[in-house]
């Protein structure tokens, strides 16, 4: 049984910061009253640094490291 999220935003992490991820970033922005981006992950360090800085969230090169540091409600796989 899943518990409904109440009283806070849905925490979302995006894995893969390439072309398709832009749609996911935009969706999170469009639903900012209910969702927040909490982390990004990509193996391209340069791209990761840019996206992490642009959205002011931590960036990880490993999904495992992301999950050790951040506990998202949703993980959007954009690989």
mmCIF file of the N, C-alpha and C atoms, coordinates in Angstrom:
data_MODEL
# 
_entry.id   MODEL 
# 
loop_
_atom_site.group_PDB 
_atom_site.id 
_atom_site.type_symbol 
_atom_site.label_atom_id 
_atom_site.label_alt_id 
_atom_site.label_comp_id 
_atom_site.label_asym_id 
_atom_site.label_entity_id 
_atom_site.label_seq_id 
_atom_site.pdbx_PDB_ins_code 
_atom_site.Cartn_x 
_atom_site.Cartn_y 
_atom_site.Cartn_z 
_atom_site.occupancy 
_atom_site.B_iso_or_equiv 
_atom_site.pdbx_formal_charge 
_atom_site.auth_seq_id 
_atom_site.auth_comp_id 
_atom_site.auth_asym_id 
_atom_site.auth_atom_id 
_atom_site.pdbx_PDB_model_num 
ATOM 1   N N  . UNK A 1 1  ? 0.854  -1.176 0.000   1.00 0.00 ? 1  UNK A N  1 
ATOM 2   C CA . UNK A 1 1  ? 0.000  0.000  0.000   1.00 0.00 ? 1  UNK A CA 1 
ATOM 3   C C  . UNK A 1 1  ? 0.894  1.232  0.000   1.00 0.00 ? 1  UNK A C  1 
ATOM 4   N N  . UNK A 1 2  ? 0.556  2.186  -0.848  1.00 0.00 ? 2  UNK A N  1 
ATOM 5   C CA . UNK A 1 2  ? 1.300  3.430  -0.937  1.00 0.00 ? 2  UNK A CA 1 
ATOM 6   C C  . UNK A 1 2  ? 0.610  4.498  -0.109  1.00 0.00 ? 2  UNK A C  1 
ATOM 7   N N  . UNK A 1 3  ? 1.407  5.334  0.502   1.00 0.00 ? 3  UNK A N  1 
ATOM 8   C CA . UNK A 1 3  ? 0.874  6.439  1.279   1.00 0.00 ? 3  UNK A CA 1 
ATOM 9   C C  . UNK A 1 3  ? 0.850  7.687  0.402   1.00 0.00 ? 3  UNK A C  1 
ATOM 10  N N  . UNK A 1 4  ? -0.241 8.409  0.416   1.00 0.00 ? 4  UNK A N  1 
ATOM 11  C CA . UNK A 1 4  ? -0.372 9.625  -0.365  1.00 0.00 ? 4  UNK A CA 1 
ATOM 12  C C  . UNK A 1 4  ? 0.537  10.707 0.198   1.00 0.00 ? 4  UNK A C  1 
ATOM 13  N N  . UNK A 1 5  ? 1.172  11.467 -0.685  1.00 0.00 ? 5  UNK A N  1 
ATOM 14  C CA . UNK A 1 5  ? 2.037  12.564 -0.270  1.00 0.00 ? 5  UNK A CA 1 
ATOM 15  C C  . UNK A 1 5  ? 1.172  13.780 -0.001  1.00 0.00 ? 5  UNK A C  1 
ATOM 16  N N  . UNK A 1 6  ? 1.255  14.291 1.205   1.00 0.00 ? 6  UNK A N  1 
ATOM 17  C CA . UNK A 1 6  ? 0.464  15.461 1.584   1.00 0.00 ? 6  UNK A CA 1 
ATOM 18  C C  . UNK A 1 6  ? 1.343  16.442 2.345   1.00 0.00 ? 6  UNK A C  1 
ATOM 19  N N  . UNK A 1 7  ? 1.076  17.712 2.156   1.00 0.00 ? 7  UNK A N  1 
ATOM 20  C CA . UNK A 1 7  ? 1.758  18.740 2.928   1.00 0.00 ? 7  UNK A CA 1 
ATOM 21  C C  . UNK A 1 7  ? 3.152  19.096 2.429   1.00 0.00 ? 7  UNK A C  1 
ATOM 22  N N  . UNK A 1 8  ? 3.543  18.551 1.282   1.00 0.00 ? 8  UNK A N  1 
ATOM 23  C CA . UNK A 1 8  ? 4.847  18.888 0.704   1.00 0.00 ? 8  UNK A CA 1 
ATOM 24  C C  . UNK A 1 8  ? 4.825  18.576 -0.784  1.00 0.00 ? 8  UNK A C  1 
ATOM 25  N N  . UNK A 1 9  ? 5.851  19.051 -1.464  1.00 0.00 ? 9  UNK A N  1 
ATOM 26  C CA . UNK A 1 9  ? 5.967  18.800 -2.893  1.00 0.00 ? 9  UNK A CA 1 
ATOM 27  C C  . UNK A 1 9  ? 6.499  17.391 -3.152  1.00 0.00 ? 9  UNK A C  1 
ATOM 28  N N  . UNK A 1 10 ? 6.191  16.867 -4.318  1.00 0.00 ? 10 UNK A N  1 
ATOM 29  C CA . UNK A 1 10 ? 6.707  15.574 -4.761  1.00 0.00 ? 10 UNK A CA 1 
ATOM 30  C C  . UNK A 1 10 ? 8.159  15.775 -5.192  1.00 0.00 ? 10 UNK A C  1 
ATOM 31  N N  . UNK A 1 11 ? 9.058  15.027 -4.594  1.00 0.00 ? 11 UNK A N  1 
ATOM 32  C CA . UNK A 1 11 ? 10.497 15.156 -4.837  1.00 0.00 ? 11 UNK A CA 1 
ATOM 33  C C  . UNK A 1 11 ? 10.888 14.286 -6.035  1.00 0.00 ? 11 UNK A C  1 
ATOM 34  N N  . UNK A 1 12 ? 11.463 14.931 -7.061  1.00 0.00 ? 12 UNK A N  1 
ATOM 35  C CA . UNK A 1 12 ? 11.767 14.237 -8.300  1.00 0.00 ? 12 UNK A CA 1 
ATOM 36  C C  . UNK A 1 12 ? 13.249 14.323 -8.635  1.00 0.00 ? 12 UNK A C  1 
ATOM 37  N N  . UNK A 1 13 ? 13.825 13.205 -9.068  1.00 0.00 ? 13 UNK A N  1 
ATOM 38  C CA . UNK A 1 13 ? 15.200 13.163 -9.570  1.00 0.00 ? 13 UNK A CA 1 
ATOM 39  C C  . UNK A 1 13 ? 15.152 12.757 -11.034 1.00 0.00 ? 13 UNK A C  1 
ATOM 40  N N  . UNK A 1 14 ? 16.044 13.325 -11.833 1.00 0.00 ? 14 UNK A N  1 
ATOM 41  C CA . UNK A 1 14 ? 16.117 12.974 -13.252 1.00 0.00 ? 14 UNK A CA 1 
ATOM 42  C C  . UNK A 1 14 ? 17.442 12.290 -13.517 1.00 0.00 ? 14 UNK A C  1 
ATOM 43  N N  . UNK A 1 15 ? 17.356 11.117 -14.125 1.00 0.00 ? 15 UNK A N  1 
ATOM 44  C CA . UNK A 1 15 ? 18.525 10.329 -14.494 1.00 0.00 ? 15 UNK A CA 1 
ATOM 45  C C  . UNK A 1 15 ? 18.697 10.440 -16.008 1.00 0.00 ? 15 UNK A C  1 
ATOM 46  N N  . UNK A 1 16 ? 19.790 11.035 -16.430 1.00 0.00 ? 16 UNK A N  1 
ATOM 47  C CA . UNK A 1 16 ? 20.044 11.282 -17.849 1.00 0.00 ? 16 UNK A CA 1 
ATOM 48  C C  . UNK A 1 16 ? 19.644 12.697 -18.203 1.00 0.00 ? 16 UNK A C  1 
ATOM 49  N N  . UNK A 1 17 ? 20.610 13.535 -18.548 1.00 0.00 ? 17 UNK A N  1 
ATOM 50  C CA . UNK A 1 17 ? 20.356 14.962 -18.782 1.00 0.00 ? 17 UNK A CA 1 
ATOM 51  C C  . UNK A 1 17 ? 20.456 15.345 -20.255 1.00 0.00 ? 17 UNK A C  1 
ATOM 52  N N  . UNK A 1 18 ? 20.234 14.393 -21.136 1.00 0.00 ? 18 UNK A N  1 
ATOM 53  C CA . UNK A 1 18 ? 20.295 14.658 -22.569 1.00 0.00 ? 18 UNK A CA 1 
ATOM 54  C C  . UNK A 1 18 ? 19.026 15.293 -23.097 1.00 0.00 ? 18 UNK A C  1 
ATOM 55  N N  . UNK A 1 19 ? 18.819 15.123 -24.374 1.00 0.00 ? 19 UNK A N  1 
ATOM 56  C CA . UNK A 1 19 ? 17.752 15.807 -25.105 1.00 0.00 ? 19 UNK A CA 1 
ATOM 57  C C  . UNK A 1 19 ? 16.356 15.595 -24.514 1.00 0.00 ? 19 UNK A C  1 
ATOM 58  N N  . UNK A 1 20 ? 15.971 14.371 -24.230 1.00 0.00 ? 20 UNK A N  1 
ATOM 59  C CA . UNK A 1 20 ? 14.602 14.101 -23.752 1.00 0.00 ? 20 UNK A CA 1 
ATOM 60  C C  . UNK A 1 20 ? 14.352 14.665 -22.356 1.00 0.00 ? 20 UNK A C  1 
ATOM 61  N N  . UNK A 1 21 ? 15.398 14.829 -21.576 1.00 0.00 ? 21 UNK A N  1 
ATOM 62  C CA . UNK A 1 21 ? 15.223 15.324 -20.211 1.00 0.00 ? 21 UNK A CA 1 
ATOM 63  C C  . UNK A 1 21 ? 14.639 16.728 -20.176 1.00 0.00 ? 21 UNK A C  1 
ATOM 64  N N  . UNK A 1 22 ? 14.842 17.490 -21.228 1.00 0.00 ? 22 UNK A N  1 
ATOM 65  C CA . UNK A 1 22 ? 14.304 18.859 -21.260 1.00 0.00 ? 22 UNK A CA 1 
ATOM 66  C C  . UNK A 1 22 ? 12.792 18.857 -21.079 1.00 0.00 ? 22 UNK A C  1 
ATOM 67  N N  . UNK A 1 23 ? 12.119 17.856 -21.636 1.00 0.00 ? 23 UNK A N  1 
ATOM 68  C CA . UNK A 1 23 ? 10.667 17.740 -21.456 1.00 0.00 ? 23 UNK A CA 1 
ATOM 69  C C  . UNK A 1 23 ? 10.315 17.509 -19.991 1.00 0.00 ? 23 UNK A C  1 
ATOM 70  N N  . UNK A 1 24 ? 11.120 16.728 -19.314 1.00 0.00 ? 24 UNK A N  1 
ATOM 71  C CA . UNK A 1 24 ? 10.860 16.427 -17.904 1.00 0.00 ? 24 UNK A CA 1 
ATOM 72  C C  . UNK A 1 24 ? 11.155 17.636 -17.023 1.00 0.00 ? 24 UNK A C  1 
ATOM 73  N N  . UNK A 1 25 ? 12.243 18.342 -17.311 1.00 0.00 ? 25 UNK A N  1 
ATOM 74  C CA . UNK A 1 25 ? 12.532 19.570 -16.562 1.00 0.00 ? 25 UNK A CA 1 
ATOM 75  C C  . UNK A 1 25 ? 11.397 20.575 -16.721 1.00 0.00 ? 25 UNK A C  1 
ATOM 76  N N  . UNK A 1 26 ? 10.905 20.704 -17.935 1.00 0.00 ? 26 UNK A N  1 
ATOM 77  C CA . UNK A 1 26 ? 9.810  21.637 -18.212 1.00 0.00 ? 26 UNK A CA 1 
ATOM 78  C C  . UNK A 1 26 ? 8.534  21.217 -17.482 1.00 0.00 ? 26 UNK A C  1 
ATOM 79  N N  . UNK A 1 27 ? 8.238  19.933 -17.443 1.00 0.00 ? 27 UNK A N  1 
ATOM 80  C CA . UNK A 1 27 ? 7.045  19.456 -16.727 1.00 0.00 ? 27 UNK A CA 1 
ATOM 81  C C  . UNK A 1 27 ? 7.133  19.744 -15.235 1.00 0.00 ? 27 UNK A C  1 
ATOM 82  N N  . UNK A 1 28 ? 8.304  19.530 -14.665 1.00 0.00 ? 28 UNK A N  1 
ATOM 83  C CA . UNK A 1 28 ? 8.478  19.835 -13.241 1.00 0.00 ? 28 UNK A CA 1 
ATOM 84  C C  . UNK A 1 28 ? 8.265  21.324 -13.012 1.00 0.00 ? 28 UNK A C  1 
ATOM 85  N N  . UNK A 1 29 ? 8.816  22.142 -13.886 1.00 0.00 ? 29 UNK A N  1 
ATOM 86  C CA . UNK A 1 29 ? 8.640  23.599 -13.785 1.00 0.00 ? 29 UNK A CA 1 
ATOM 87  C C  . UNK A 1 29 ? 7.162  23.971 -13.887 1.00 0.00 ? 29 UNK A C  1 
ATOM 88  N N  . UNK A 1 30 ? 6.452  23.351 -14.833 1.00 0.00 ? 30 UNK A N  1 
ATOM 89  C CA . UNK A 1 30 ? 5.031  23.653 -15.031 1.00 0.00 ? 30 UNK A CA 1 
ATOM 90  C C  . UNK A 1 30 ? 4.168  23.232 -13.853 1.00 0.00 ? 30 UNK A C  1 
ATOM 91  N N  . UNK A 1 31 ? 4.647  22.279 -13.063 1.00 0.00 ? 31 UNK A N  1 
ATOM 92  C CA . UNK A 1 31 ? 3.894  21.795 -11.905 1.00 0.00 ? 31 UNK A CA 1 
ATOM 93  C C  . UNK A 1 31 ? 4.608  22.143 -10.598 1.00 0.00 ? 31 UNK A C  1 
ATOM 94  N N  . UNK A 1 32 ? 5.288  23.276 -10.604 1.00 0.00 ? 32 UNK A N  1 
ATOM 95  C CA . UNK A 1 32 ? 6.123  23.687 -9.465  1.00 0.00 ? 32 UNK A CA 1 
ATOM 96  C C  . UNK A 1 32 ? 5.341  23.818 -8.154  1.00 0.00 ? 32 UNK A C  1 
ATOM 97  N N  . UNK A 1 33 ? 4.049  24.010 -8.236  1.00 0.00 ? 33 UNK A N  1 
ATOM 98  C CA . UNK A 1 33 ? 3.271  24.106 -7.003  1.00 0.00 ? 33 UNK A CA 1 
ATOM 99  C C  . UNK A 1 33 ? 3.174  22.751 -6.297  1.00 0.00 ? 33 UNK A C  1 
ATOM 100 N N  . UNK A 1 34 ? 3.403  21.666 -7.048  1.00 0.00 ? 34 UNK A N  1 
ATOM 101 C CA . UNK A 1 34 ? 3.282  20.324 -6.477  1.00 0.00 ? 34 UNK A CA 1 
ATOM 102 C C  . UNK A 1 34 ? 4.541  19.478 -6.583  1.00 0.00 ? 34 UNK A C  1 
ATOM 103 N N  . UNK A 1 35 ? 5.503  19.901 -7.399  1.00 0.00 ? 35 UNK A N  1 
ATOM 104 C CA . UNK A 1 35 ? 6.700  19.089 -7.643  1.00 0.00 ? 35 UNK A CA 1 
ATOM 105 C C  . UNK A 1 35 ? 7.959  19.935 -7.475  1.00 0.00 ? 35 UNK A C  1 
ATOM 106 N N  . UNK A 1 36 ? 9.051  19.254 -7.106  1.00 0.00 ? 36 UNK A N  1 
ATOM 107 C CA . UNK A 1 36 ? 10.342 19.927 -7.054  1.00 0.00 ? 36 UNK A CA 1 
ATOM 108 C C  . UNK A 1 36 ? 11.429 18.975 -7.536  1.00 0.00 ? 36 UNK A C  1 
ATOM 109 N N  . UNK A 1 37 ? 12.377 19.532 -8.265  1.00 0.00 ? 37 UNK A N  1 
ATOM 110 C CA . UNK A 1 37 ? 13.538 18.784 -8.714  1.00 0.00 ? 37 UNK A CA 1 
ATOM 111 C C  . UNK A 1 37 ? 14.537 18.766 -7.567  1.00 0.00 ? 37 UNK A C  1 
ATOM 112 N N  . UNK A 1 38 ? 14.981 17.555 -7.170  1.00 0.00 ? 38 UNK A N  1 
ATOM 113 C CA . UNK A 1 38 ? 15.893 17.456 -6.021  1.00 0.00 ? 38 UNK A CA 1 
ATOM 114 C C  . UNK A 1 38 ? 17.279 16.958 -6.391  1.00 0.00 ? 38 UNK A C  1 
ATOM 115 N N  . UNK A 1 39 ? 17.453 16.388 -7.594  1.00 0.00 ? 39 UNK A N  1 
ATOM 116 C CA . UNK A 1 39 ? 18.770 15.901 -8.006  1.00 0.00 ? 39 UNK A CA 1 
ATOM 117 C C  . UNK A 1 39 ? 18.742 15.514 -9.472  1.00 0.00 ? 39 UNK A C  1 
ATOM 118 N N  . UNK A 1 40 ? 19.940 15.517 -10.075 1.00 0.00 ? 40 UNK A N  1 
ATOM 119 C CA . UNK A 1 40 ? 20.114 15.047 -11.447 1.00 0.00 ? 40 UNK A CA 1 
ATOM 120 C C  . UNK A 1 40 ? 21.304 14.100 -11.490 1.00 0.00 ? 40 UNK A C  1 
ATOM 121 N N  . UNK A 1 41 ? 21.315 13.241 -12.495 1.00 0.00 ? 41 UNK A N  1 
ATOM 122 C CA . UNK A 1 41 ? 22.391 12.260 -12.635 1.00 0.00 ? 41 UNK A CA 1 
ATOM 123 C C  . UNK A 1 41 ? 22.707 12.073 -14.112 1.00 0.00 ? 41 UNK A C  1 
ATOM 124 N N  . UNK A 1 42 ? 24.002 12.067 -14.438 1.00 0.00 ? 42 UNK A N  1 
ATOM 125 C CA . UNK A 1 42 ? 24.438 11.818 -15.804 1.00 0.00 ? 42 UNK A CA 1 
ATOM 126 C C  . UNK A 1 42 ? 25.908 11.422 -15.770 1.00 0.00 ? 42 UNK A C  1 
ATOM 127 N N  . UNK A 1 43 ? 26.359 10.635 -16.740 1.00 0.00 ? 43 UNK A N  1 
ATOM 128 C CA . UNK A 1 43 ? 27.767 10.248 -16.763 1.00 0.00 ? 43 UNK A CA 1 
ATOM 129 C C  . UNK A 1 43 ? 28.629 11.230 -17.545 1.00 0.00 ? 43 UNK A C  1 
ATOM 130 N N  . UNK A 1 44 ? 28.009 12.215 -18.194 1.00 0.00 ? 44 UNK A N  1 
ATOM 131 C CA . UNK A 1 44 ? 28.732 13.288 -18.871 1.00 0.00 ? 44 UNK A CA 1 
ATOM 132 C C  . UNK A 1 44 ? 28.954 14.404 -17.848 1.00 0.00 ? 44 UNK A C  1 
ATOM 133 N N  . UNK A 1 45 ? 30.162 14.486 -17.316 1.00 0.00 ? 45 UNK A N  1 
ATOM 134 C CA . UNK A 1 45 ? 30.439 15.408 -16.211 1.00 0.00 ? 45 UNK A CA 1 
ATOM 135 C C  . UNK A 1 45 ? 30.228 16.871 -16.572 1.00 0.00 ? 45 UNK A C  1 
ATOM 136 N N  . UNK A 1 46 ? 30.567 17.247 -17.790 1.00 0.00 ? 46 UNK A N  1 
ATOM 137 C CA . UNK A 1 46 ? 30.392 18.630 -18.226 1.00 0.00 ? 46 UNK A CA 1 
ATOM 138 C C  . UNK A 1 46 ? 28.902 18.993 -18.303 1.00 0.00 ? 46 UNK A C  1 
ATOM 139 N N  . UNK A 1 47 ? 28.130 18.144 -18.949 1.00 0.00 ? 47 UNK A N  1 
ATOM 140 C CA . UNK A 1 47 ? 26.685 18.359 -19.043 1.00 0.00 ? 47 UNK A CA 1 
ATOM 141 C C  . UNK A 1 47 ? 26.059 18.361 -17.653 1.00 0.00 ? 47 UNK A C  1 
ATOM 142 N N  . UNK A 1 48 ? 26.466 17.423 -16.827 1.00 0.00 ? 48 UNK A N  1 
ATOM 143 C CA . UNK A 1 48 ? 25.939 17.322 -15.471 1.00 0.00 ? 48 UNK A CA 1 
ATOM 144 C C  . UNK A 1 48 ? 26.197 18.605 -14.683 1.00 0.00 ? 48 UNK A C  1 
ATOM 145 N N  . UNK A 1 49 ? 27.410 19.137 -14.783 1.00 0.00 ? 49 UNK A N  1 
ATOM 146 C CA . UNK A 1 49 ? 27.752 20.375 -14.071 1.00 0.00 ? 49 UNK A CA 1 
ATOM 147 C C  . UNK A 1 49 ? 26.874 21.529 -14.527 1.00 0.00 ? 49 UNK A C  1 
ATOM 148 N N  . UNK A 1 50 ? 26.641 21.625 -15.831 1.00 0.00 ? 50 UNK A N  1 
ATOM 149 C CA . UNK A 1 50 ? 25.795 22.702 -16.352 1.00 0.00 ? 50 UNK A CA 1 
ATOM 150 C C  . UNK A 1 50 ? 24.352 22.582 -15.873 1.00 0.00 ? 50 UNK A C  1 
ATOM 151 N N  . UNK A 1 51 ? 23.797 21.395 -15.964 1.00 0.00 ? 51 UNK A N  1 
ATOM 152 C CA . UNK A 1 51 ? 22.402 21.180 -15.557 1.00 0.00 ? 51 UNK A CA 1 
ATOM 153 C C  . UNK A 1 51 ? 22.244 21.358 -14.053 1.00 0.00 ? 51 UNK A C  1 
ATOM 154 N N  . UNK A 1 52 ? 23.177 20.833 -13.302 1.00 0.00 ? 52 UNK A N  1 
ATOM 155 C CA . UNK A 1 52 ? 23.147 20.965 -11.841 1.00 0.00 ? 52 UNK A CA 1 
ATOM 156 C C  . UNK A 1 52 ? 23.159 22.435 -11.435 1.00 0.00 ? 52 UNK A C  1 
ATOM 157 N N  . UNK A 1 53 ? 24.006 23.229 -12.075 1.00 0.00 ? 53 UNK A N  1 
ATOM 158 C CA . UNK A 1 53 ? 24.082 24.659 -11.779 1.00 0.00 ? 53 UNK A CA 1 
ATOM 159 C C  . UNK A 1 53 ? 22.825 25.388 -12.253 1.00 0.00 ? 53 UNK A C  1 
ATOM 160 N N  . UNK A 1 54 ? 22.339 25.031 -13.431 1.00 0.00 ? 54 UNK A N  1 
ATOM 161 C CA . UNK A 1 54 ? 21.151 25.687 -13.982 1.00 0.00 ? 54 UNK A CA 1 
ATOM 162 C C  . UNK A 1 54 ? 19.937 25.521 -13.077 1.00 0.00 ? 54 UNK A C  1 
ATOM 163 N N  . UNK A 1 55 ? 19.766 24.326 -12.514 1.00 0.00 ? 55 UNK A N  1 
ATOM 164 C CA . UNK A 1 55 ? 18.597 24.052 -11.681 1.00 0.00 ? 55 UNK A CA 1 
ATOM 165 C C  . UNK A 1 55 ? 18.888 24.106 -10.182 1.00 0.00 ? 55 UNK A C  1 
ATOM 166 N N  . UNK A 1 56 ? 20.140 24.415 -9.851  1.00 0.00 ? 56 UNK A N  1 
ATOM 167 C CA . UNK A 1 56 ? 20.544 24.571 -8.449  1.00 0.00 ? 56 UNK A CA 1 
ATOM 168 C C  . UNK A 1 56 ? 20.197 23.339 -7.606  1.00 0.00 ? 56 UNK A C  1 
ATOM 169 N N  . UNK A 1 57 ? 20.558 22.174 -8.145  1.00 0.00 ? 57 UNK A N  1 
ATOM 170 C CA . UNK A 1 57 ? 20.352 20.909 -7.431  1.00 0.00 ? 57 UNK A CA 1 
ATOM 171 C C  . UNK A 1 57 ? 21.641 20.103 -7.483  1.00 0.00 ? 57 UNK A C  1 
ATOM 172 N N  . UNK A 1 58 ? 21.823 19.176 -6.566  1.00 0.00 ? 58 UNK A N  1 
ATOM 173 C CA . UNK A 1 58 ? 23.028 18.351 -6.618  1.00 0.00 ? 58 UNK A CA 1 
ATOM 174 C C  . UNK A 1 58 ? 23.040 17.453 -7.853  1.00 0.00 ? 58 UNK A C  1 
ATOM 175 N N  . UNK A 1 59 ? 24.248 17.230 -8.381  1.00 0.00 ? 59 UNK A N  1 
ATOM 176 C CA . UNK A 1 59 ? 24.424 16.371 -9.533  1.00 0.00 ? 59 UNK A CA 1 
ATOM 177 C C  . UNK A 1 59 ? 25.284 15.171 -9.176  1.00 0.00 ? 59 UNK A C  1 
ATOM 178 N N  . UNK A 1 60 ? 24.953 14.030 -9.735  1.00 0.00 ? 60 UNK A N  1 
ATOM 179 C CA . UNK A 1 60 ? 25.649 12.778 -9.438  1.00 0.00 ? 60 UNK A CA 1 
ATOM 180 C C  . UNK A 1 60 ? 25.997 12.064 -10.734 1.00 0.00 ? 60 UNK A C  1 
ATOM 181 N N  . UNK A 1 61 ? 27.133 11.390 -10.750 1.00 0.00 ? 61 UNK A N  1 
ATOM 182 C CA . UNK A 1 61 ? 27.506 10.581 -11.908 1.00 0.00 ? 61 UNK A CA 1 
ATOM 183 C C  . UNK A 1 61 ? 27.082 9.133  -11.723 1.00 0.00 ? 61 UNK A C  1 
ATOM 184 N N  . UNK A 1 62 ? 26.552 8.809  -10.550 1.00 0.00 ? 62 UNK A N  1 
ATOM 185 C CA . UNK A 1 62 ? 26.131 7.443  -10.237 1.00 0.00 ? 62 UNK A CA 1 
ATOM 186 C C  . UNK A 1 62 ? 24.748 7.458  -9.604  1.00 0.00 ? 62 UNK A C  1 
ATOM 187 N N  . UNK A 1 63 ? 23.879 6.606  -10.128 1.00 0.00 ? 63 UNK A N  1 
ATOM 188 C CA . UNK A 1 63 ? 22.540 6.481  -9.545  1.00 0.00 ? 63 UNK A CA 1 
ATOM 189 C C  . UNK A 1 63 ? 22.620 6.026  -8.093  1.00 0.00 ? 63 UNK A C  1 
ATOM 190 N N  . UNK A 1 64 ? 23.541 5.116  -7.806  1.00 0.00 ? 64 UNK A N  1 
ATOM 191 C CA . UNK A 1 64 ? 23.714 4.641  -6.429  1.00 0.00 ? 64 UNK A CA 1 
ATOM 192 C C  . UNK A 1 64 ? 24.064 5.762  -5.469  1.00 0.00 ? 64 UNK A C  1 
ATOM 193 N N  . UNK A 1 65 ? 24.970 6.639  -5.884  1.00 0.00 ? 65 UNK A N  1 
ATOM 194 C CA . UNK A 1 65 ? 25.344 7.782  -5.044  1.00 0.00 ? 65 UNK A CA 1 
ATOM 195 C C  . UNK A 1 65 ? 24.166 8.720  -4.839  1.00 0.00 ? 65 UNK A C  1 
ATOM 196 N N  . UNK A 1 66 ? 23.401 8.939  -5.901  1.00 0.00 ? 66 UNK A N  1 
ATOM 197 C CA . UNK A 1 66 ? 22.216 9.790  -5.786  1.00 0.00 ? 66 UNK A CA 1 
ATOM 198 C C  . UNK A 1 66 ? 21.278 9.236  -4.726  1.00 0.00 ? 66 UNK A C  1 
ATOM 199 N N  . UNK A 1 67 ? 21.013 7.932  -4.799  1.00 0.00 ? 67 UNK A N  1 
ATOM 200 C CA . UNK A 1 67 ? 20.071 7.323  -3.863  1.00 0.00 ? 67 UNK A CA 1 
ATOM 201 C C  . UNK A 1 67 ? 20.602 7.263  -2.435  1.00 0.00 ? 67 UNK A C  1 
ATOM 202 N N  . UNK A 1 68 ? 21.915 7.315  -2.259  1.00 0.00 ? 68 UNK A N  1 
ATOM 203 C CA . UNK A 1 68 ? 22.481 7.378  -0.911  1.00 0.00 ? 68 UNK A CA 1 
ATOM 204 C C  . UNK A 1 68 ? 22.322 8.761  -0.304  1.00 0.00 ? 68 UNK A C  1 
ATOM 205 N N  . UNK A 1 69 ? 22.358 9.805  -1.146  1.00 0.00 ? 69 UNK A N  1 
ATOM 206 C CA . UNK A 1 69 ? 22.330 11.194 -0.675  1.00 0.00 ? 69 UNK A CA 1 
ATOM 207 C C  . UNK A 1 69 ? 20.941 11.817 -0.670  1.00 0.00 ? 69 UNK A C  1 
ATOM 208 N N  . UNK A 1 70 ? 20.124 11.448 -1.629  1.00 0.00 ? 70 UNK A N  1 
ATOM 209 C CA . UNK A 1 70 ? 18.831 12.092 -1.841  1.00 0.00 ? 70 UNK A CA 1 
ATOM 210 C C  . UNK A 1 70 ? 17.758 11.011 -1.862  1.00 0.00 ? 70 UNK A C  1 
ATOM 211 N N  . UNK A 1 71 ? 16.621 11.288 -1.285  1.00 0.00 ? 71 UNK A N  1 
ATOM 212 C CA . UNK A 1 71 ? 15.521 10.318 -1.308  1.00 0.00 ? 71 UNK A CA 1 
ATOM 213 C C  . UNK A 1 71 ? 14.360 10.925 -2.108  1.00 0.00 ? 71 UNK A C  1 
ATOM 214 N N  . UNK A 1 72 ? 14.350 10.665 -3.419  1.00 0.00 ? 72 UNK A N  1 
ATOM 215 C CA . UNK A 1 72 ? 13.258 11.202 -4.232  1.00 0.00 ? 72 UNK A CA 1 
ATOM 216 C C  . UNK A 1 72 ? 11.999 10.334 -4.117  1.00 0.00 ? 72 UNK A C  1 
ATOM 217 N N  . UNK A 1 73 ? 10.870 10.937 -4.401  1.00 0.00 ? 73 UNK A N  1 
ATOM 218 C CA . UNK A 1 73 ? 9.617  10.186 -4.493  1.00 0.00 ? 73 UNK A CA 1 
ATOM 219 C C  . UNK A 1 73 ? 9.492  9.560  -5.877  1.00 0.00 ? 73 UNK A C  1 
ATOM 220 N N  . UNK A 1 74 ? 10.015 10.263 -6.880  1.00 0.00 ? 74 UNK A N  1 
ATOM 221 C CA . UNK A 1 74 ? 9.946  9.826  -8.272  1.00 0.00 ? 74 UNK A CA 1 
ATOM 222 C C  . UNK A 1 74 ? 11.333 9.916  -8.878  1.00 0.00 ? 74 UNK A C  1 
ATOM 223 N N  . UNK A 1 75 ? 11.669 8.913  -9.670  1.00 0.00 ? 75 UNK A N  1 
ATOM 224 C CA . UNK A 1 75 ? 12.894 8.946  -10.469 1.00 0.00 ? 75 UNK A CA 1 
ATOM 225 C C  . UNK A 1 75 ? 12.467 8.859  -11.923 1.00 0.00 ? 75 UNK A C  1 
ATOM 226 N N  . UNK A 1 76 ? 12.802 9.884  -12.677 1.00 0.00 ? 76 UNK A N  1 
ATOM 227 C CA . UNK A 1 76 ? 12.478 9.935  -14.095 1.00 0.00 ? 76 UNK A CA 1 
ATOM 228 C C  . UNK A 1 76 ? 13.699 9.479  -14.883 1.00 0.00 ? 76 UNK A C  1 
ATOM 229 N N  . UNK A 1 77 ? 13.578 8.341  -15.572 1.00 0.00 ? 77 UNK A N  1 
ATOM 230 C CA . UNK A 1 77 ? 14.687 7.797  -16.346 1.00 0.00 ? 77 UNK A CA 1 
ATOM 231 C C  . UNK A 1 77 ? 14.645 8.353  -17.764 1.00 0.00 ? 77 UNK A C  1 
ATOM 232 N N  . UNK A 1 78 ? 15.656 9.137  -18.090 1.00 0.00 ? 78 UNK A N  1 
ATOM 233 C CA . UNK A 1 78 ? 15.726 9.791  -19.404 1.00 0.00 ? 78 UNK A CA 1 
ATOM 234 C C  . UNK A 1 78 ? 16.984 9.375  -20.133 1.00 0.00 ? 78 UNK A C  1 
ATOM 235 N N  . UNK A 1 79 ? 17.303 8.087  -20.095 1.00 0.00 ? 79 UNK A N  1 
ATOM 236 C CA . UNK A 1 79 ? 18.521 7.602  -20.749 1.00 0.00 ? 79 UNK A CA 1 
ATOM 237 C C  . UNK A 1 79 ? 18.184 6.925  -22.072 1.00 0.00 ? 79 UNK A C  1 
# 
